[in-house]
Amino acid sequence: MLYTDVYNVFSLILPYGVVLYFWCEGGSVPLSCGYIKVITANYGRTDHTTCSTGRSLHQLSNVDCFQETSVQVICDGRKSCSVPAVNSVFSDPCVGTHKYLDVSYLCLPFSKSITDTHYHSKLEVGKMFLKEVITANYGRTDHTTCSTGRSLHQLSNVDCFQETSVQVICDGRKSCSVPAVNSVFSDPCVGTHKYLDYTTFLCLPALPKQDIS
């Protein structure tokens, strides 16, 4: 379904649940859903008709206007975000052309997993889907997780963080296995009983490129 409103916002629902949004130069619209995963984003102009009302032929003639945007950085993994379609945010890729911000994204649920030290964490989804890790930490941030049979000394340090390579190992794969051991992540807090804590998007469709163009 395609619609427009007083803010010159257009949206279209594509296959696989992809949402395509356009908003005209000078406008802003909040994206909001479960968790946002931006697929493509461009600030510029690629056709003569989008956001063309009241514009001169000169302002619409350049349809080879592209500007890589920071929408992914601003919005990925968030429940909502708002990005204004203005030159001060993206710079001006084609002076004199009336531009618009074109964003396609998925609304995704998420799952959280905890893996105790010395165990493997296995992430696996269906054949048509990929996983994407949002955050991952090997360490300890509370006193109760994976605490059974552990001494107070082993649980006392709750400021133990180690950025992990789970993203590198698992992003974009249909399945992966990650052991929660010091030999993989190094030891961020010697003497503390650690766990691997990661949040992942669930079932990110493996989209054919032509379906989101």
Secondary structure, DSSP 8 states (H G I E B T S, - for coil): --B--TT-EEEEE-GGG-EEEEEETT-EEEEESSEEEEEEEEEEBSSSSTT-TT--HHHHS---B--B-SHHHHHTT-SEEEEE--HHHH--SSTTS--EEEEEEEEE-EEEEEEETT-EEEEE--TTEEEEEEEEEEEBSSSSTT-TT--HHHHS---B--B-SHHHHHTT-SEEEEE-SHHHH--SSTTS--EEEEEEEEEEE---GGGG-
